[in-house]
Amino acid sequence: MIQARSVIPGLEARIDEAASHVLDDILRTGARCGTPEHVPSPGMMNGLSGIGYGLLRLADPDRVPSLLALDPPCSRAGVIPHASAASDRTALP
């Protein structure tokens, strides 16, 4: 949905409305994992981590990369190239 929002007219408003409903539901009933009987799980695909990451992507898709598309990490200025990311690390003493 996030990638499609830029090419499908009117999708942005529908995504925002759906996100609002999800947040309202979480506030009312708590986060429910996609596990049998909604047992809390820390997992990324169907657990609490995935719920949180999905909401972060909806809030700021330009800064939070897609895990499924294997997007590279982003910075405030944009995508960090792999070569410069390695050179930015400082060695520990």
CYANA upper distance limits for C-alpha pairs under 8 A (distance plus 0.5 A):
  1 MET  CA      5 ARG  CA      6.64
  1 MET  CA     15 ILE  CA      8.02
  2 ILE  CA      6 SER  CA      8.40
  2 ILE  CA     58 LEU  CA      7.71
  2 ILE  CA     61 PRO  CA      7.60
  4 ALA  CA      8 ILE  CA      6.54
  4 ALA  CA     11 LEU  CA      8.22
  5 ARG  CA      9 PRO  CA      7.96
  5 ARG  CA     10 GLY  CA      8.46
  5 ARG  CA     11 LEU  CA      5.83
  5 ARG  CA     12 GLU  CA      5.93
  6 SER  CA     12 GLU  CA      8.34
 10 GLY  CA     14 ARG  CA      7.31
 11 LEU  CA     15 ILE  CA      6.58
 12 GLU  CA     16 ASP  CA      6.76
 13 ALA  CA     17 GLU  CA      6.64
 14 ARG  CA     18 ALA  CA      6.62
 15 ILE  CA     19 ALA  CA      6.59
 16 ASP  CA     20 SER  CA      6.63
 17 GLU  CA     21 HIS  CA      6.85
 18 ALA  CA     22 VAL  CA      6.77
 19 ALA  CA     23 LEU  CA      6.69
 19 ALA  CA     55 LEU  CA      8.16
 19 ALA  CA     58 LEU  CA      7.93
 20 SER  CA     24 ASP  CA      6.64
 21 HIS  CA     25 ASP  CA      6.60
 22 VAL  CA     26 ILE  CA      6.70
 23 LEU  CA     27 LEU  CA      6.70
 24 ASP  CA     28 ARG  CA      6.71
 25 ASP  CA     29 THR  CA      6.38
 25 ASP  CA     30 GLY  CA      7.58
 25 ASP  CA     31 ALA  CA      8.44
 26 ILE  CA     30 GLY  CA      4.84
 26 ILE  CA     31 ALA  CA      5.48
 26 ILE  CA     32 ARG  CA      8.24
 27 LEU  CA     31 ALA  CA      8.48
 31 ALA  CA     48 LEU  CA      7.68
 31 ALA  CA     51 ILE  CA      8.19
 32 ARG  CA     38 HIS  CA      5.82
 32 ARG  CA     39 VAL  CA      8.02
 32 ARG  CA     40 PRO  CA      7.49
 32 ARG  CA     48 LEU  CA      8.39
 33 CYS  CA     38 HIS  CA      5.37
 33 CYS  CA     39 VAL  CA      6.91
 33 CYS  CA     40 PRO  CA      6.28
 33 CYS  CA     41 SER  CA      7.08
 33 CYS  CA     46 ASN  CA      6.29
 33 CYS  CA     47 GLY  CA      5.35
 33 CYS  CA     48 LEU  CA      6.83
 33 CYS  CA     51 ILE  CA      8.33
 34 GLY  CA     38 HIS  CA      6.33
 34 GLY  CA     46 ASN  CA      5.30
 34 GLY  CA     47 GLY  CA      6.89
 35 THR  CA     39 VAL  CA      6.30
 35 THR  CA     40 PRO  CA      8.05
 35 THR  CA     41 SER  CA      8.01
 35 THR  CA     46 ASN  CA      7.14
 35 THR  CA     47 GLY  CA      7.94
 40 PRO  CA     47 GLY  CA      7.20
 40 PRO  CA     48 LEU  CA      7.55
 41 SER  CA     46 ASN  CA      8.07
 41 SER  CA     47 GLY  CA      5.17
 41 SER  CA     48 LEU  CA      6.54
 42 PRO  CA     47 GLY  CA      5.55
 42 PRO  CA     48 LEU  CA      5.61
 42 PRO  CA     49 SER  CA      6.12
 43 GLY  CA     47 GLY  CA      4.75
 43 GLY  CA     48 LEU  CA      6.79
 43 GLY  CA     49 SER  CA      6.19
 43 GLY  CA     50 GLY  CA      7.06
 44 MET  CA     48 LEU  CA      7.45
 44 MET  CA     49 SER  CA      5.26
 44 MET  CA     50 GLY  CA      4.59
 44 MET  CA     51 ILE  CA      8.21
 44 MET  CA     53 TYR  CA      8.44
 45 MET  CA     49 SER  CA      8.28
 45 MET  CA     50 GLY  CA      5.91
 46 ASN  CA     50 GLY  CA      6.52
 46 ASN  CA     51 ILE  CA      8.06
 47 GLY  CA     51 ILE  CA      6.96
 48 LEU  CA     52 GLY  CA      6.71
 49 SER  CA     53 TYR  CA      6.50
 50 GLY  CA     54 GLY  CA      6.39
 51 ILE  CA     55 LEU  CA      6.81
 52 GLY  CA     56 LEU  CA      6.73
 53 TYR  CA     57 ARG  CA      6.69
 54 GLY  CA     58 LEU  CA      6.79
 55 LEU  CA     59 ALA  CA      6.67
 56 LEU  CA     60 ASP  CA      6.70
 56 LEU  CA     61 PRO  CA      8.01
 56 LEU  CA     64 VAL  CA      7.30
 57 ARG  CA     61 PRO  CA      5.09
 57 ARG  CA     63 ARG  CA      8.40
 57 ARG  CA     64 VAL  CA      5.89
 57 ARG  CA     65 PRO  CA      7.83
 57 ARG  CA     66 SER  CA      8.09
 60 ASP  CA     64 VAL  CA      6.71
 61 PRO  CA     65 PRO  CA      7.36
 62 ASP  CA     74 CYS  CA      8.32
 62 ASP  CA     78 GLY  CA      8.48
 63 ARG  CA     74 CYS  CA      5.91
 63 ARG  CA     75 SER  CA      7.06
 63 ARG  CA     76 ARG  CA      7.40
 63 ARG  CA     78 GLY  CA      7.88
 64 VAL  CA     73 PRO  CA      7.93
 64 VAL  CA     74 CYS  CA      7.19
 65 PRO  CA     70 LEU  CA      8.24
 65 PRO  CA     71 ASP  CA      5.86
 65 PRO  CA     72 PRO  CA      6.98
 65 PRO  CA     73 PRO  CA      6.41
 65 PRO  CA     74 CYS  CA      7.12
 66 SER  CA     70 LEU  CA      6.62
 66 SER  CA     71 ASP  CA      5.90
 67 LEU  CA     71 ASP  CA      6.88
 72 PRO  CA     79 VAL  CA      7.27
 72 PRO  CA     80 ILE  CA      7.78
 73 PRO  CA     79 VAL  CA      6.76
 73 PRO  CA     80 ILE  CA      6.85
 74 CYS  CA     78 GLY  CA      5.90
 74 CYS  CA     79 VAL  CA      4.82
 74 CYS  CA     80 ILE  CA      6.22
 75 SER  CA     79 VAL  CA      6.38
 75 SER  CA     80 ILE  CA      6.80
 80 ILE  CA     84 SER  CA      7.61
 80 ILE  CA     85 ALA  CA      6.75
 81 PRO  CA     85 ALA  CA      6.67
 82 HIS  CA     86 ALA  CA      7.10
 83 ALA  CA     87 SER  CA      7.24
 84 SER  CA     88 ASP  CA      6.70
 85 ALA  CA     89 ARG  CA      7.55
